[in-house]
Amino acid sequence: MRVVTPDGDFVDLDWLQAPAPPGAPLLLVLHGLEGSVRSHYVRGLMALARRAHWAAVALNFRSCSGEPNRLPRFYHSGDTDDLDLIVRLIAEREPQARIGAVGISLGGNVLRNFRIDLDYPAGVAYLESDRMVSGADLDCIGLIVQVKRDGTVLVSGGTGAGKTTLLNALAGEIPPGQRIVTIEDAAELRLPQQHVVRLEARPANAEGVGAVSVRDLVGNRGGPEHRPCSDCVGHVRR
């Protein structure tokens, strides 16, 4: 399936040719550098989707489907425009399907950057407007926001449960005059407030030195240059 892009070029989609029940989850697969839908790992993921009775589709990045593209523009890990176009197209075509995505190598980087680039409005109201939560859930979240002004909130859940989305929404309710420090393994929180200090952990270098853990950042966040009114710590793992 060929999709024309807004700049006049195209990308090709390869859909899994297997029946899936109505409302079945839909898997979107992104290949790695110099890969394509013909790559063995893409075929393997599509086969897994078939056995699980899921729908599935693989996105061929530009010039990876066997035909050169029209424009001198190559894909890279920071370019999320084509993925954004495809996700919107799939959501329109399959409005009842819950879309899951997996990226391999460079495709994983594109997927991560796409998630970071999502421009959600500040606060919790949009969660209901986008049908992420019910009205009762929103009332409960409102109570959490009230508690947060005087205490601590822990957001937990499995992979893909929406922890970062909910934490972003809750943090959007922090008053604009407060100073906020975010501490994360990988920067994913996007807060609209003006006074935000972003701290990010890092692994050791090739010599095995220079690592900075989330624990280190939490323990050293209280200096005069930080001194937060609110802390937002993302992805605390055992």
Buried (B, 14 or more C-beta within 10 A) or exposed (E): EEBEBEEEBBBBBBEBEBEBEEEBBBBBBBBBBEBBBBBEBBEEBBEEBBEEEBBBBBBBBBBBBEEEBBEEBEBEBEBBEBBEBBBEBBEEEBEEBEBBBBBBBBBBBBBBBBBBEBEBBBBBBBBBEEEBBEEEEBEEBEEBBEEBEEEEEEBEEEEEEBBBBBBBBBBBBBEEEBBBBBBBBEEBBBBBBEBBBBBBBEEEEEEEEEEBEBEBBBEEBEEEEBEBEBBBBBBEEE
